[in-house]
Amino acid sequence: MMKKTFLLFFAMLLISHAGCAKTLRYSDEEIKDFPPPVQEKIKNNEISVGMTMLHVRYSWGGPDSVRILAPLEDGKERVEWIYKKAPFFKTRLIFTDNKLTEIMSSEPGVVK
């Protein structure tokens, strides 16, 4: 009985720590052709207006949800990515023709 309890405890410990490791969303090879300032932002998990969807995905990972917005009057496509942290923090990113144009967040420190 003691051995089964120990094994169960050990298995639960491994599972609980599996999600704690920082996952790399890119390799240096994948981002080597990006401008150096964009590479630095990606390495620091930061985003800024002007980044592409790919840049943001490498920096923050995939969004929790995506919405296609109505195009602008000039026909430019618009997409909204939403990232949620905890039940009360939400960051909305608006891309216009694949470039980040707006950052709106209830999370402290995201919008500077």
C-alpha positions as CSV (number, residue, x, y, z in Angstrom):
1,M,0.0,0.0,0.0
2,M,2.8,2.4,0.9
3,K,4.5,1.8,-2.5
4,K,1.3,2.5,-4.4
5,T,0.7,5.7,-2.5
6,F,4.3,6.8,-3.2
7,L,4.0,6.0,-6.9
8,L,0.7,7.9,-7.1
9,F,2.2,10.9,-5.3
10,F,5.3,10.8,-7.6
11,A,3.1,10.6,-10.7
12,M,1.0,13.6,-9.6
13,L,4.1,15.6,-8.8
14,L,5.5,15.0,-12.3
15,I,2.2,16.0,-13.9
16,S,1.9,19.1,-11.8
17,H,5.4,20.3,-12.7
18,A,5.1,19.4,-16.4
19,G,3.2,22.7,-17.1
20,C,5.7,24.8,-15.1
21,A,8.6,24.5,-17.7
22,K,8.8,27.5,-19.9
23,T,8.0,26.4,-23.4
24,L,9.9,27.9,-26.3
25,R,7.6,29.1,-29.1
26,Y,10.3,29.6,-31.6
27,S,13.9,28.7,-32.5
28,D,16.7,31.2,-33.1
29,E,16.7,29.9,-36.7
30,E,13.0,30.9,-37.2
31,I,13.5,34.5,-36.0
32,K,17.0,35.2,-37.4
33,D,15.6,37.1,-40.4
34,F,13.4,39.4,-38.3
35,P,14.7,42.9,-37.6
36,P,16.9,42.9,-34.4
37,P,14.4,45.0,-32.4
38,V,11.6,42.5,-33.2
39,Q,13.9,39.6,-32.2
40,E,14.6,41.2,-28.8
41,K,10.9,41.8,-28.2
42,I,10.1,38.1,-29.0
43,K,12.9,36.9,-26.7
44,N,11.5,39.1,-23.9
45,N,7.9,38.1,-24.5
46,E,7.0,41.7,-25.5
47,I,4.9,43.0,-28.3
48,S,4.4,46.4,-30.0
49,V,2.4,48.2,-32.6
50,G,3.7,47.3,-36.1
51,M,4.6,43.7,-35.3
52,T,3.0,41.1,-37.6
53,M,0.7,38.2,-36.5
54,L,3.7,35.9,-36.8
55,H,5.9,38.1,-34.6
56,V,3.2,38.2,-31.9
57,R,2.6,34.5,-32.1
58,Y,6.3,33.8,-31.5
59,S,6.4,36.3,-28.6
60,W,3.1,35.5,-26.8
61,G,2.0,32.2,-28.4
62,G,-1.4,31.7,-29.9
63,P,-4.4,33.7,-28.8
64,D,-7.2,32.3,-26.7
65,S,-9.7,33.5,-29.3
66,V,-9.8,35.2,-32.8
67,R,-12.5,37.3,-34.3
68,I,-12.7,38.6,-37.9
69,L,-13.7,42.2,-37.7
70,A,-15.5,44.3,-40.4
71,P,-12.9,45.6,-42.9
72,L,-12.1,49.3,-42.9
73,E,-13.7,51.6,-45.5
74,D,-10.6,51.2,-47.7
75,G,-11.0,47.4,-47.7
76,K,-8.1,46.6,-45.3
77,E,-8.7,43.4,-43.4
78,R,-9.0,43.5,-39.6
79,V,-8.6,40.7,-37.1
80,E,-8.9,40.7,-33.3
81,W,-6.8,38.4,-31.1
82,I,-7.8,38.0,-27.5
83,Y,-5.5,36.8,-24.7
84,K,-6.9,36.0,-21.2
85,K,-4.9,35.7,-18.0
86,A,-6.8,34.7,-14.9
87,P,-10.5,35.4,-14.9
88,F,-10.2,39.2,-14.9
89,F,-7.3,40.2,-17.2
90,K,-7.9,40.4,-20.9
91,T,-5.7,41.8,-23.7
92,R,-7.2,42.6,-27.1
93,L,-4.9,43.0,-30.1
94,I,-6.2,44.5,-33.4
95,F,-4.3,43.6,-36.6
96,T,-4.9,45.6,-39.8
97,D,-3.6,43.9,-42.9
98,N,-1.4,41.6,-40.7
99,K,0.1,44.5,-38.7
100,L,-0.6,45.1,-35.0
101,T,-2.4,48.5,-34.9
102,E,-4.1,48.5,-31.5
103,I,-3.4,47.1,-28.0
104,M,-6.1,47.3,-25.4
105,S,-5.6,45.6,-22.0
106,S,-6.9,45.4,-18.5
107,E,-3.7,43.7,-17.4
108,P,-1.3,46.1,-15.7
109,G,1.9,46.8,-17.6
110,V,0.8,45.5,-21.0
111,V,0.1,48.9,-22.5
112,K,2.8,51.4,-21.8
